[in-house]
Amino acid sequence: MKEFFVVIERDENGMYVGEVPQLTACYSQGRTLDELMTNIKEVIELCLEEEQAALSEFVGVQKVIV
């Protein structure tokens, strides 16, 4: 089993959008957080099947005030 981090935002329509920074173009959405997490797990499995390159290392999230 591998551990992945999901960056979650809420869009203008109230949908939750999640992206996995360690995998290229790995993102999904859902009406609830539970639905998003179910969907993102499926997408991660698909991304892992297609991606042969090394995974990038997730370092963290920083807040920047401009």
Jmol script that loads the backbone (N, CA, C; Angstrom):
load data "model"
ATOM      1  N   MET A   1       0.835  -1.188   0.000  1.00  0.00           N
ATOM      2  CA  MET A   1       0.000   0.000   0.000  1.00  0.00           C
ATOM      3  C   MET A   1       0.879   1.250   0.000  1.00  0.00           C
ATOM      4  N   LYS A   2       0.446   2.251  -0.715  1.00  0.00           N
ATOM      5  CA  LYS A   2       1.148   3.529  -0.781  1.00  0.00           C
ATOM      6  C   LYS A   2       0.266   4.611  -0.192  1.00  0.00           C
ATOM      7  N   GLU A   3       0.898   5.618   0.361  1.00  0.00           N
ATOM      8  CA  GLU A   3       0.165   6.734   0.955  1.00  0.00           C
ATOM      9  C   GLU A   3       0.253   7.936   0.028  1.00  0.00           C
ATOM     10  N   PHE A   4      -0.896   8.580  -0.203  1.00  0.00           N
ATOM     11  CA  PHE A   4      -0.948   9.762  -1.045  1.00  0.00           C
ATOM     12  C   PHE A   4      -1.653  10.886  -0.298  1.00  0.00           C
ATOM     13  N   PHE A   5      -1.288  12.103  -0.615  1.00  0.00           N
ATOM     14  CA  PHE A   5      -1.931  13.283  -0.049  1.00  0.00           C
ATOM     15  C   PHE A   5      -2.885  13.859  -1.089  1.00  0.00           C
ATOM     16  N   VAL A   6      -4.029  14.337  -0.628  1.00  0.00           N
ATOM     17  CA  VAL A   6      -5.029  14.924  -1.509  1.00  0.00           C
ATOM     18  C   VAL A   6      -5.229  16.376  -1.095  1.00  0.00           C
ATOM     19  N   VAL A   7      -4.998  17.295  -2.024  1.00  0.00           N
ATOM     20  CA  VAL A   7      -5.263  18.710  -1.797  1.00  0.00           C
ATOM     21  C   VAL A   7      -6.709  18.946  -2.201  1.00  0.00           C
ATOM     22  N   ILE A   8      -7.502  19.480  -1.276  1.00  0.00           N
ATOM     23  CA  ILE A   8      -8.940  19.617  -1.507  1.00  0.00           C
ATOM     24  C   ILE A   8      -9.344  21.089  -1.491  1.00  0.00           C
ATOM     25  N   GLU A   9     -10.126  21.451  -2.491  1.00  0.00           N
ATOM     26  CA  GLU A   9     -10.702  22.796  -2.586  1.00  0.00           C
ATOM     27  C   GLU A   9     -12.198  22.662  -2.848  1.00  0.00           C
ATOM     28  N   ARG A  10     -12.932  23.730  -2.605  1.00  0.00           N
ATOM     29  CA  ARG A  10     -14.347  23.754  -2.965  1.00  0.00           C
ATOM     30  C   ARG A  10     -14.517  24.777  -4.084  1.00  0.00           C
ATOM     31  N   ASP A  11     -15.148  24.368  -5.197  1.00  0.00           N
ATOM     32  CA  ASP A  11     -15.294  25.281  -6.330  1.00  0.00           C
ATOM     33  C   ASP A  11     -16.502  26.198  -6.145  1.00  0.00           C
ATOM     34  N   GLU A  12     -16.728  27.048  -7.136  1.00  0.00           N
ATOM     35  CA  GLU A  12     -17.792  28.048  -7.058  1.00  0.00           C
ATOM     36  C   GLU A  12     -19.191  27.436  -7.020  1.00  0.00           C
ATOM     37  N   ASN A  13     -19.319  26.165  -7.413  1.00  0.00           N
ATOM     38  CA  ASN A  13     -20.608  25.472  -7.388  1.00  0.00           C
ATOM     39  C   ASN A  13     -20.799  24.630  -6.129  1.00  0.00           C
ATOM     40  N   GLY A  14     -19.833  24.689  -5.217  1.00  0.00           N
ATOM     41  CA  GLY A  14     -19.937  23.930  -3.977  1.00  0.00           C
ATOM     42  C   GLY A  14     -19.401  22.507  -4.068  1.00  0.00           C
ATOM     43  N   MET A  15     -18.845  22.131  -5.224  1.00  0.00           N
ATOM     44  CA  MET A  15     -18.276  20.796  -5.394  1.00  0.00           C
ATOM     45  C   MET A  15     -16.887  20.753  -4.760  1.00  0.00           C
ATOM     46  N   TYR A  16     -16.552  19.606  -4.169  1.00  0.00           N
ATOM     47  CA  TYR A  16     -15.212  19.394  -3.644  1.00  0.00           C
ATOM     48  C   TYR A  16     -14.333  18.849  -4.768  1.00  0.00           C
ATOM     49  N   VAL A  17     -13.174  19.459  -4.940  1.00  0.00           N
ATOM     50  CA  VAL A  17     -12.236  19.063  -5.980  1.00  0.00           C
ATOM     51  C   VAL A  17     -10.944  18.650  -5.297  1.00  0.00           C
ATOM     52  N   GLY A  18     -10.471  17.450  -5.613  1.00  0.00           N
ATOM     53  CA  GLY A  18      -9.245  16.951  -5.004  1.00  0.00           C
ATOM     54  C   GLY A  18      -8.194  16.651  -6.049  1.00  0.00           C
ATOM     55  N   GLU A  19      -6.935  16.925  -5.689  1.00  0.00           N
ATOM     56  CA  GLU A  19      -5.805  16.655  -6.581  1.00  0.00           C
ATOM     57  C   GLU A  19      -4.713  15.964  -5.786  1.00  0.00           C
ATOM     58  N   VAL A  20      -4.059  14.980  -6.405  1.00  0.00           N
ATOM     59  CA  VAL A  20      -2.953  14.272  -5.786  1.00  0.00           C
ATOM     60  C   VAL A  20      -1.665  14.811  -6.397  1.00  0.00           C
ATOM     61  N   PRO A  21      -0.901  15.631  -5.649  1.00  0.00           N
ATOM     62  CA  PRO A  21       0.293  16.263  -6.215  1.00  0.00           C
ATOM     63  C   PRO A  21       1.379  15.277  -6.651  1.00  0.00           C
ATOM     64  N   GLN A  22       1.439  14.101  -6.052  1.00  0.00           N
ATOM     65  CA  GLN A  22       2.484  13.135  -6.394  1.00  0.00           C
ATOM     66  C   GLN A  22       2.279  12.475  -7.754  1.00  0.00           C
ATOM     67  N   LEU A  23       1.066  12.561  -8.294  1.00  0.00           N
ATOM     68  CA  LEU A  23       0.745  11.903  -9.558  1.00  0.00           C
ATOM     69  C   LEU A  23       0.304  12.934 -10.592  1.00  0.00           C
ATOM     70  N   THR A  24       0.810  12.797 -11.793  1.00  0.00           N
ATOM     71  CA  THR A  24       0.491  13.730 -12.866  1.00  0.00           C
ATOM     72  C   THR A  24      -0.978  13.615 -13.269  1.00  0.00           C
ATOM     73  N   ALA A  25      -1.657  14.754 -13.328  1.00  0.00           N
ATOM     74  CA  ALA A  25      -3.057  14.834 -13.787  1.00  0.00           C
ATOM     75  C   ALA A  25      -3.980  13.888 -13.037  1.00  0.00           C
ATOM     76  N   CYS A  26      -3.807  13.817 -11.725  1.00  0.00           N
ATOM     77  CA  CYS A  26      -4.625  12.929 -10.898  1.00  0.00           C
ATOM     78  C   CYS A  26      -5.543  13.781 -10.031  1.00  0.00           C
ATOM     79  N   TYR A  27      -6.788  13.922 -10.474  1.00  0.00           N
ATOM     80  CA  TYR A  27      -7.741  14.744  -9.745  1.00  0.00           C
ATOM     81  C   TYR A  27      -9.154  14.221  -9.973  1.00  0.00           C
ATOM     82  N   SER A  28     -10.054  14.596  -9.055  1.00  0.00           N
ATOM     83  CA  SER A  28     -11.452  14.192  -9.161  1.00  0.00           C
ATOM     84  C   SER A  28     -12.305  15.190  -8.384  1.00  0.00           C
ATOM     85  N   GLN A  29     -13.614  14.934  -8.344  1.00  0.00           N
ATOM     86  CA  GLN A  29     -14.512  15.816  -7.611  1.00  0.00           C
ATOM     87  C   GLN A  29     -15.655  15.008  -7.016  1.00  0.00           C
ATOM     88  N   GLY A  30     -16.402  15.650  -6.120  1.00  0.00           N
ATOM     89  CA  GLY A  30     -17.552  15.004  -5.510  1.00  0.00           C
ATOM     90  C   GLY A  30     -18.440  16.035  -4.840  1.00  0.00           C
ATOM     91  N   ARG A  31     -19.708  15.686  -4.640  1.00  0.00           N
ATOM     92  CA  ARG A  31     -20.643  16.592  -3.971  1.00  0.00           C
ATOM     93  C   ARG A  31     -20.363  16.686  -2.480  1.00  0.00           C
ATOM     94  N   THR A  32     -19.807  15.601  -1.903  1.00  0.00           N
ATOM     95  CA  THR A  32     -19.445  15.570  -0.488  1.00  0.00           C
ATOM     96  C   THR A  32     -17.988  15.126  -0.375  1.00  0.00           C
ATOM     97  N   LEU A  33     -17.409  15.310   0.805  1.00  0.00           N
ATOM     98  CA  LEU A  33     -16.038  14.843   1.014  1.00  0.00           C
ATOM     99  C   LEU A  33     -15.951  13.324   0.882  1.00  0.00           C
ATOM    100  N   ASP A  34     -16.955  12.609   1.373  1.00  0.00           N
ATOM    101  CA  ASP A  34     -16.962  11.149   1.241  1.00  0.00           C
ATOM    102  C   ASP A  34     -16.989  10.722  -0.226  1.00  0.00           C
ATOM    103  N   GLU A  35     -17.831  11.392  -1.020  1.00  0.00           N
ATOM    104  CA  GLU A  35     -17.907  11.070  -2.444  1.00  0.00           C
ATOM    105  C   GLU A  35     -16.584  11.396  -3.127  1.00  0.00           C
ATOM    106  N   LEU A  36     -15.988  12.529  -2.787  1.00  0.00           N
ATOM    107  CA  LEU A  36     -14.693  12.895  -3.358  1.00  0.00           C
ATOM    108  C   LEU A  36     -13.653  11.836  -3.038  1.00  0.00           C
ATOM    109  N   MET A  37     -13.570  11.400  -1.791  1.00  0.00           N
ATOM    110  CA  MET A  37     -12.543  10.438  -1.406  1.00  0.00           C
ATOM    111  C   MET A  37     -12.746   9.089  -2.088  1.00  0.00           C
ATOM    112  N   THR A  38     -13.987   8.679  -2.277  1.00  0.00           N
ATOM    113  CA  THR A  38     -14.262   7.444  -3.024  1.00  0.00           C
ATOM    114  C   THR A  38     -13.789   7.597  -4.466  1.00  0.00           C
ATOM    115  N   ASN A  39     -14.126   8.735  -5.075  1.00  0.00           N
ATOM    116  CA  ASN A  39     -13.745   8.991  -6.470  1.00  0.00           C
ATOM    117  C   ASN A  39     -12.231   9.105  -6.632  1.00  0.00           C
ATOM    118  N   ILE A  40     -11.560   9.788  -5.690  1.00  0.00           N
ATOM    119  CA  ILE A  40     -10.119  10.013  -5.844  1.00  0.00           C
ATOM    120  C   ILE A  40      -9.353   8.699  -5.684  1.00  0.00           C
ATOM    121  N   LYS A  41      -9.850   7.787  -4.853  1.00  0.00           N
ATOM    122  CA  LYS A  41      -9.197   6.476  -4.716  1.00  0.00           C
ATOM    123  C   LYS A  41      -9.222   5.724  -6.037  1.00  0.00           C
ATOM    124  N   GLU A  42     -10.356   5.776  -6.726  1.00  0.00           N
ATOM    125  CA  GLU A  42     -10.460   5.122  -8.036  1.00  0.00           C
ATOM    126  C   GLU A  42      -9.501   5.755  -9.039  1.00  0.00           C
ATOM    127  N   VAL A  43      -9.416   7.084  -9.013  1.00  0.00           N
ATOM    128  CA  VAL A  43      -8.539   7.793  -9.951  1.00  0.00           C
ATOM    129  C   VAL A  43      -7.072   7.488  -9.644  1.00  0.00           C
ATOM    130  N   ILE A  44      -6.718   7.405  -8.372  1.00  0.00           N
ATOM    131  CA  ILE A  44      -5.340   7.068  -8.001  1.00  0.00           C
ATOM    132  C   ILE A  44      -4.969   5.698  -8.566  1.00  0.00           C
ATOM    133  N   GLU A  45      -5.858   4.736  -8.427  1.00  0.00           N
ATOM    134  CA  GLU A  45      -5.585   3.406  -8.972  1.00  0.00           C
ATOM    135  C   GLU A  45      -5.366   3.460 -10.481  1.00  0.00           C
ATOM    136  N   LEU A  46      -6.183   4.239 -11.187  1.00  0.00           N
ATOM    137  CA  LEU A  46      -6.016   4.383 -12.637  1.00  0.00           C
ATOM    138  C   LEU A  46      -4.697   5.070 -12.974  1.00  0.00           C
ATOM    139  N   CYS A  47      -4.364   6.118 -12.235  1.00  0.00           N
ATOM    140  CA  CYS A  47      -3.114   6.836 -12.481  1.00  0.00           C
ATOM    141  C   CYS A  47      -1.907   5.931 -12.249  1.00  0.00           C
ATOM    142  N   LEU A  48      -1.966   5.105 -11.219  1.00  0.00           N
ATOM    143  CA  LEU A  48      -0.854   4.194 -10.926  1.00  0.00           C
ATOM    144  C   LEU A  48      -0.690   3.151 -12.020  1.00  0.00           C
ATOM    145  N   GLU A  49      -1.786   2.705 -12.618  1.00  0.00           N
ATOM    146  CA  GLU A  49      -1.708   1.747 -13.718  1.00  0.00           C
ATOM    147  C   GLU A  49      -1.027   2.353 -14.927  1.00  0.00           C
ATOM    148  N   GLU A  50      -1.281   3.638 -15.188  1.00  0.00           N
ATOM    149  CA  GLU A  50      -0.770   4.297 -16.386  1.00  0.00           C
ATOM    150  C   GLU A  50       0.615   4.908 -16.187  1.00  0.00           C
ATOM    151  N   GLU A  51       0.920   5.323 -14.975  1.00  0.00           N
ATOM    152  CA  GLU A  51       2.163   6.062 -14.736  1.00  0.00           C
ATOM    153  C   GLU A  51       3.300   5.106 -14.411  1.00  0.00           C
ATOM    154  N   GLN A  52       4.313   5.113 -15.247  1.00  0.00           N
ATOM    155  CA  GLN A  52       5.482   4.264 -15.038  1.00  0.00           C
ATOM    156  C   GLN A  52       6.644   5.037 -14.438  1.00  0.00           C
ATOM    157  N   ALA A  53       6.578   6.359 -14.482  1.00  0.00           N
ATOM    158  CA  ALA A  53       7.659   7.196 -13.958  1.00  0.00           C
ATOM    159  C   ALA A  53       7.636   7.180 -12.432  1.00  0.00           C
ATOM    160  N   ALA A  54       8.742   7.593 -11.853  1.00  0.00           N
ATOM    161  CA  ALA A  54       8.844   7.659 -10.396  1.00  0.00           C
ATOM    162  C   ALA A  54       7.862   8.694  -9.848  1.00  0.00           C
ATOM    163  N   LEU A  55       7.353   8.405  -8.683  1.00  0.00           N
ATOM    164  CA  LEU A  55       6.437   9.336  -8.029  1.00  0.00           C
ATOM    165  C   LEU A  55       7.218  10.509  -7.470  1.00  0.00           C
ATOM    166  N   SER A  56       6.630  11.699  -7.538  1.00  0.00           N
ATOM    167  CA  SER A  56       7.285  12.851  -6.925  1.00  0.00           C
ATOM    168  C   SER A  56       6.981  12.848  -5.434  1.00  0.00           C
ATOM    169  N   GLU A  57       7.861  13.457  -4.661  1.00  0.00           N
ATOM    170  CA  GLU A  57       7.698  13.501  -3.211  1.00  0.00           C
ATOM    171  C   GLU A  57       6.873  14.711  -2.815  1.00  0.00           C
ATOM    172  N   PHE A  58       5.809  14.489  -2.055  1.00  0.00           N
ATOM    173  CA  PHE A  58       4.989  15.588  -1.556  1.00  0.00           C
ATOM    174  C   PHE A  58       5.685  16.146  -0.330  1.00  0.00           C
ATOM    175  N   VAL A  59       6.006  17.440  -0.372  1.00  0.00           N
ATOM    176  CA  VAL A  59       6.734  18.078   0.719  1.00  0.00           C
ATOM    177  C   VAL A  59       5.787  18.740   1.701  1.00  0.00           C
ATOM    178  N   GLY A  60       4.768  19.420   1.222  1.00  0.00           N
ATOM    179  CA  GLY A  60       3.829  20.069   2.124  1.00  0.00           C
ATOM    180  C   GLY A  60       3.118  21.223   1.448  1.00  0.00           C
ATOM    181  N   VAL A  61       2.372  21.960   2.252  1.00  0.00           N
ATOM    182  CA  VAL A  61       1.620  23.111   1.765  1.00  0.00           C
ATOM    183  C   VAL A  61       2.054  24.313   2.572  1.00  0.00           C
ATOM    184  N   GLN A  62       2.270  25.412   1.899  1.00  0.00           N
ATOM    185  CA  GLN A  62       2.660  26.654   2.547  1.00  0.00           C
ATOM    186  C   GLN A  62       1.615  27.716   2.249  1.00  0.00           C
ATOM    187  N   LYS A  63       1.329  28.529   3.226  1.00  0.00           N
ATOM    188  CA  LYS A  63       0.418  29.658   3.030  1.00  0.00           C
ATOM    189  C   LYS A  63       1.252  30.899   2.726  1.00  0.00           C
ATOM    190  N   VAL A  64       0.847  31.629   1.709  1.00  0.00           N
ATOM    191  CA  VAL A  64       1.531  32.865   1.302  1.00  0.00           C
ATOM    192  C   VAL A  64       0.516  33.984   1.330  1.00  0.00           C
ATOM    193  N   ILE A  65       0.859  35.082   1.973  1.00  0.00           N
ATOM    194  CA  ILE A  65      -0.017  36.249   2.017  1.00  0.00           C
ATOM    195  C   ILE A  65       0.584  37.315   1.099  1.00  0.00           C
ATOM    196  N   VAL A  66      -0.211  37.788   0.163  1.00  0.00           N
ATOM    197  CA  VAL A  66       0.271  38.770  -0.814  1.00  0.00           C
ATOM    198  C   VAL A  66      -0.533  40.038  -0.663  1.00  0.00           C
TER     199      VAL A  66
END
end "model"
wireframe off; spacefill off
backbone 0.3
color backbone group
